[in-house]
């Protein structure tokens, strides 16, 4: 179904608004992946603050013009599936990375963060970046281990003092 000019302007406007507020963006080629799988991916994305769209490259190029994601223009080929991370910068990359493991036809084609086009290694690093909640849990576990270690050291020092007295 062909889009008229007014509908195209609405699409460009919506994506531009998201582009101006998103923390990062990841693009993928989703050809060959079933609609049901894409719908499951979208549902998972909504739960973690990731906004996704399948967009014609011409419209996406117009929408990301003069935004920090303009560098993605180099990676646009065919119809593009784009995910914008709204809450945590790595959530879209993580979601796409996990999805591509289960769906071999789904290929991540590019990503941008802070106005920079990311390499494959950097996309993986972005995907592996802990969320705020995960970082707090790691910090608390580290502190817990430090306190436990200090307690054991103190108890062993007290025991040694008693034995030498």
N, C-alpha and C positions, 0 to 999 in steps of 0.2 A: 504494500500500500504506500503510495507516494505521499509525502508530507507537503502541505502547502507552506508558503513563506511564513505565515503567522505562527504555525505550529513549530517550525524550525527556530524561529526567534525565541519562542517560549522555552524550548529545549536548551538553547544556547544560554539563555538568561539563568535558568535553574542551575545548570552545571557551573556557570561562572560564579554564582553565589556560593555554591559548595566549595569551589576551588579557592575562593578568597578566605574561607574559614578553616579548611582542612589542614591537618598537620603533615600528612604525606599522601602520596597517591601511587597505586600500583596498577599496571596494565597487563592484560593477558589476552591470549587468543583462545576463545572458548568453542571454536568450531569442532563439531564432532561430539560434544558433550550434550547429554540429554537435557531437556527442559526441566524434568523433575530434579536432576542433580543440581542444575543452576538455581532452581527455586529453593532447594535445601541450603545451598551456599548463601543465597540472599538472606534467608531466615537466620542463619548463624551470624551473618554480618550485622543484621539489625540488632541482635542481642548484645553485641560488643561495640556498637557505635561506628560501624563501617557502612558508608553509603555507596551503593553500586549501581552502575548503568551500562547498558550496551548502547554504544553511540557510533554513528557514522564518523569517520575520521575528519571529514570536512567540518562537521558541526563541532566536534571536540576541539579541533584546531582553533576555531573561532572562540570557543568557550574558555580555553586556557590562555588565550592571548593576554599579555600584560599581567599574568599571575606568576607565582613561584613555580608553577608546573609547566610553563611554556617550554622548558627543556625537553619535555616528553614528546614534542612534535616529531623529533627524529625517529622515534620508535613506533609511530603509528603506521600500521599496514592493515588493509582489510577492515573489517568491522572490529572495533575495540571494546573489550570489557574492562571497565575501569572501576577501581575501588578507592574511595577516599577514607582515610582514617581520621575520625573526628575527635576521639578521646585520647587514644594512645598512638603515637607515631608508628609503632610496629604492628598494630593489630591487623591491618589490611594485608601486609606482607606475610604475616604469620598465617592468616586465614587462607590466602592463595597458595602458600607453600604446602600446607597440610592437604588442601584440596587436590593439588597437582600430584601428590604422592599416591592418592587413591584413583585419580583420573588421568591416565597417561596422555590423553589427547589435549588436556588443559595445559597450556604453556605460558609461563610468566614472560612477558616481552620487555618490561621495563618498570622502573620506579623512580620517583623523585622525592627528595626530602630537603627542605630548606633551600630550594632553588637549584639543587644539584641533581643531575642525572646519575643514578647509582649503577655500579657494576654488579655482576651476579654475586660476587663475594659480599659486597655491601648490602645487597638485598637480603641475603641470608643473615647477615649481622643485624639488620633492622628487624627481621622476623624473629630472631632469637633474643632481642632486647627484652628484659623483664618488664612487666607492667608495674605500675606503682605498688599494687597489692603484693605482687611477687617479690619486689625489692624489699618491702617492709618485712615480709616473712623471713627472707634471707638474713636481713639485718638482725631481727629478733633471735633467730637461731644461732647466729654468730655470737651475739651478746650472751645468750644462754650458755653456750659452750665455754665462753671466756669466764663467766661467773662460776660454772661448774669446775673448770680447771683451777681457778684461783682457790676455790673451796677445798679441793683435793690437795692442792699444794700446802695450804694452811694447816689442814688436818694432819698431813704427813710431817710437817715441821713440828707441830705440837707433840706428836707421837715420838719423834726423834729426840726432842728435848726431854721428855719423860724418861726415855730409855737411857739417856746419858746422865741423868741426875741421880 
